[in-house]
Amino acid sequence: MTASSALPADVADLLVAVRRDIHRDPEIGMALPRTQRRILDALAGLDLEITLGRDLDSVVAVLRGGAAVGESGVRRAVILRGDMDALPLTEDLDVDYVSEVNGVMHACGHDLHVAGLIGAVHVLHARRAELAGDVIFMFQPGEEGPGGARVMLDEGLLEVSGGPVIAAYALHVASAGQPLGMWFGRPGPQMAAADECIIRVVGAGGHGSQPHLAKDPVPVACEIVLALQLMVTRQFDAMDPLVVTVGRIAGGTKDNIIPDDATLELTVRTFSEANRERVHPAIQRVADGIASAHGLRVEITRLMGYPVTVNDDTEYAFLQETVEDVFGADRHYLMPHPEAGAEDFAFVAERVPSAYVFLSACPANDPSSAPDNHSPRAHFDDSVLPDQAVLLAELALRRLRDPR
């Protein structure tokens, strides 16, 4: 079976039209009224139970299966997720569906995720008599921030079908890195936890010609930057990776003025909860110690972001088996290492056994040189839309038949 042959021509055409329509009119964050409306229009006339978000423009659609649910009589459910939001970027592509919203672009491929999930709805609706349970379709805003998955969970995502949710699945397209049509992922940690740390080094300003009469925060901030890199390599196991990157350093207004303070802004990426718990006290200890040694002090603000995205071993093995059965073993690549990006599907995976997989939508002959996700030149080939729809549908059909 090929993905394209599993979709009626009118559905395949619908997915391309929806994807390009959303791409032309992208929205950011949790308020996505136009995207929500397009999803509802694409689902109109189907036998679904639809719930709209209260604090965000989400769409949750429940499809009730018609097959026997097993000896227990319990109606189990599977979640299929697609995120909806765009990024604050000005698109730099020459395509006839280029973004028409100034400074906003679907540079991460979420427009494809929406269309692919709509395709899965149509596939499963046509085969609902085979579904031995229910499917929850999760159209989610705010993946790029501030984290719409957590809000949807708070609003009752796991309770919406009335039965236990036994598994959740999500995919993400990539504009680079692998040849077009390749699926890739791994069991265990798939993506990092991402936290932000702001260190304010507090000193006392003065004239640049008399630094001994001031408490200069700038060199102390610089020393902290270097010490944090040493901390990573000497206090943490290299086999459990950790990234601490100082992306911004700011202090002062003029060359001959010593400022009162200097600020460091860090991104902290971890692949285990153990390291996530250890690293923040370690950062505090290093910054406190260096500042104190020079007679200064620090103020640290932590913004805890998305947790580690962890693929359940059994669910990922099931996903890989399904990919290889439907598309062929040569279409799956087992990632040797997790990716340092972050993903708020992690909040779902903390509550439900889950699997998350990437799909290359790279149209370039050389994926290694193609612009990657989040680039204003990121280009996604929508020929992968049928693959997305078919895989999500197959995962739901097969998992609900599985008695475990």
N, C-alpha and C positions, 0 to 999 in steps of 0.2 A: 504494500500500500504506500503510495506517495502522499505527502501532505496535501498537495494541490488537488489530487483526485478525491480526497476525503471531504473536501468542501464543495458545495454547490457553487457554480460560477457566480450566481448573484451574491452569495455570501462573501466570496473572495473579493469581488468588486467592491462590496460594502466596506470591507476592512481597509482597503487602500484609500477609499474615499474618506472614511472617518479619520484615518491616520493623517492624511494630508490636510484635511479640514482643521483638525486640532493643531497641526504643526503651524498652519498659517495664523492661528489665533491662540497663542499660548498664554497661560496664566501661572502665577507664582503663589506658592504657599498653601494655606488652608482654604482660602476663599476662591473657588474655581466655578462660579455659577454657569459660565458658558460651556465649559467642558462637561459639567454635570448634565446640562441640558442635552448636549449631543449624545451622551451615553444613554440617557433616558429615551431619546428619539430612536436610537439604534436598537433598543430592547423593546420598543413598543409592539404590542400585539402578542408577545410571548407570555406563556403561563408562568409568571414569576411572582414571588412575594417580595416587594421592593420597600426598603426602608432608607430614608435619607438622613444624613447626619444632622445633629443639632448644633454642634459647635464647629463644624467644618462641612464642606460641600462634598461629602462622601456619598457613594451609592452602594448599598448592600442588597444583592438580589439572591433569593433562595429559590432553588429549583428542586421540587419534590420528585424523587424517583418513583417509578411504578413497579419495580421488581420486588420480589420477596426479600425481606431484610434479614433472614436467618432465623435460627431456632430461638434466639433470645427475644425476638420481637422488638428489639430496641432500634429506633431509627438513628443511625449514625450519620455524621456529616463530615465532609472534606471542604477545606477552604482553598480557593484559588485566588491569588492576589495579583492586581495590576495597579501600579501607582500612576498618578495623573499629572503631576506638577512639572513646571519648566524651570529655567534658570535665568538669572539677570545677566544676560549676555546679548550683544548685538551680533546677529547672524552674519556670517561671511561666506555664504554659499550661493551659487548661481543655479537655483532650481526654481521651477514654476510654482512651487508651494512654499516659498521662503516666508519667514515670519513677517507679518504685517504689523506687529506690535513693537514699537521702538524699545530697544534695550531688553527684550525678552525673547528667549529661544528654547526650543526643546533640544538642548545640547546633550541630554543624557538618554534620549530614546524613550521617554515615558509615553510619548504619543503612540509608539509601537506597542507598548505594554497594554495601553487601553484598548487599542484595536484588536490585539491578539486575544485579550480576555473576552471581548465582545464576540469574537469568533468562536471561542470555547463555549460561550453561552448558547450560541446557535447550534453548534455541533451536538451538545448534550441535550438541548431541548428536542432536537429531532430524534434522539436516542433515549429519551427519558424513560421509556418502558424497560430499558436494560439497567437502569440505575438502582442498585440495591441500597438506597439511602438517599441523602440529600446533599446538594452542593451549594456552598455559600460563595458567591462571587463578591470579592472585596475590591471595589474601586476606591483607591485611597489617595487623598491629597497629602501634601506636606511631607513627602519623603526627604526632599532636600532641606528640610527644616520647616517647622520645629519638631516634627515627628508625629505625623498623622496616625500612624499605626497604634500608638499608645492611646490616643484619643478614641479611636474606633473600638479598642478593647474596653475602655472605660464606658463607652456607650452601649456595650452589650453585644459586641460582635460574636463572641463565643456562645451566647445564649440564643441568638436570633432564630435558629432552626428548631429549638426545643429539645434537641438531643445532644449527645456527646460529640465533640469534634475530635476525630481520631488522627487527623493529619492535616498539614497545610503545605502548599507548594507555591513557589514564586520563581520567576525567571527575570533575567536582565539582559538586554541586548548590549553588544559592544561594537564600537565603530572601528576598533583596531585590535591587534594582538593575535588574532586567529583567522584562518581563512573563512570566507563566507559560508555560513551554514553549520559551522562546528559548534557542538555543545561542549561546555567545559565547566568542571566543578570538582568538588572533593568532599569526602566525609569529614566530620569534625569541624574545627574552625574554618570558616570560608571567608569571612571578612572581619576586620578589626573593630574593637571598641574605639570610639573617638571622643576624647574629652578636650576641653580647652582650659588653659591655665594662664592667668594674668598675674604677673609679678610686678609690683610697684616697689622700686627701690627708693627709700625715703632718706634724703640727706639734708643738707643746708646749703643754699646757693651762695654765690659770691662772685668776685671779679676773677676772670680767667688768669690774670697776672699774679694772683695771690691765692693759689689753691690751698695753701696751708691754713688759711683762715676760713675755709669752707669745708663742707663734707660732700665731696664730689660723688654723685651717684652713678655717673657715666662709666668710669672704669670698673666700678664694682659690678654694674650690670653686665659689662663685657666679661668680667671674670666668672660671673654666674653662668653665662652662656657656655663658656668652655668647660666649666666644671660639670655642667649637666651632661655633656657628651661623655666625659670620663665616668660619670656615675652610671650611665647606661652600659658601658662596656665592662665596668669593674664590679658592679653590684648586682647585675642581672644575668641569668643564664642565656648564652647565645642561642641555645636550642629552643628557647621560648621567646621569640623576638619582641622587641620593644623599640618604638620610635618616639623620640622627643625632638621636635623641630621648633626652633625659635623663628617664627615667620615674620615677626615685626619687633623692632627695637626703636624706641622713641625717647628723646630727651633733649631739652634745650631749645633755644630760639636763635642764638647767635654765637659766633666763634669765641668771643671773649666773655661770655656769661656762663658761669657754672649754675646749672639749674637746681631747683630744690629736689627734683625727683626724676627718675627715668623708668620707663615701662617696657617690660618684655611680654610678648604674647606668644604662647606655645600651643602647638597641637600635640597631643599625647595619644599614641596608638598602641594598643595592646591586643594580644590574641588569646589571653586567658584571664579569667577573673582573679586568679591569684596575683598576677602581675599588676592588674588594674588596682587592686587593693594596696599593693606595696608601693607603687610608683609615686603616688601623690604625697605620702609622708616623706619619701626620699627626696622629692623636689623641695619640700618645705625645709627639710634638714639641711640640704646643701645651701639653699638661698639664705636661710637664717644664719648659718655658720659663717659664710663669706661676708655677709653684711655686718654681722657682729664683730668680726675680726677687724673691720675697718671703721668701727664706731657708727655704723648706720643700721637701719632696720628695714624689713620688708613687710609688705602687705600682700597677701596672696588671695586671689579669687578663683574658685574652681567652678567650671560649668560642665557638669557631667552630661555627656551626650549619649549616643547610642551604645548599647552593650555589644559584646562580641556576637557576631552571627554564626551560630553553630548548627551545622547540618547533623541531624540524627543519623547515626551510622546505618541503621536498618532502612530508614526512609530514603537515604541517598542511594543505597544499593538498589532499592526498588526503582528509583528514578532512573539510575543508570541502565538497569535491565530494560526498562520501558523504552528509553531512548534507543538503545542498541537493537531492540526488537523491531521498533517502528521505522527507524531511519538507517540502521546498519551500524556495526561496531566501529567502522572507520569514521563515524560522525561524532564520536565521543572522545574527549581528551581529559585524562585524569590529572588535575592540577597538583604538582608536587608541593606547592606552598600556598598558603592563604594570601588573599589580596589585602593591602593595607587601607583600602577604602572602607567606608562604614555604611550601614544600611539599617533602616528602622524596622525592617521585617524581623530583626533580632528580637523585638518585643513579642512578636507572635511566636517565634521559635522558643522563647523562654517558657511559654505556656502550653505549646502543642508540639508533638514530634513533627519536625519540618524538614524540607529539602529545598534548596535554592540553587539555581543553576544559571550559568551564562550561556548566551547564544550569540555567535558572531553575526553581525549584520554589516560587516565591512565590505564595501564594494570594490576596494582597491586590490590590485594584483599583489601588492606588497603590504600585508597587514602590519609589518613592523615599522613602517614609515608613515602609515595613515594617521591623521589627526585623531586623538583619542577622545573618549567621552569628556564632556565639559569644555571642549575647545569650541570656539565660534565657527570652526570649519569641520566639526564632527559631522560625518555624513553616514546615514543609516539606509541600507537597502531594504525597502519594504517587501521584497520577494520572500523574506523570512516569515511574513505574517501567517501564512497557512501552517508553517511548522509550529509556531507558537500555539495557535489554536488547537491543533491536533494533539500536541504533547499534553497540554493542560487537560484536555478532554479525556485522553487515554489514562492519565494519572488518576483522575477522579473515578472513571469507570472501573478500572482494575483494582484500585485501592478499596472501594466500597464492596467489591466482591470478596476481598481477602478477609478471612475470618479473624485474623489476629487483632 
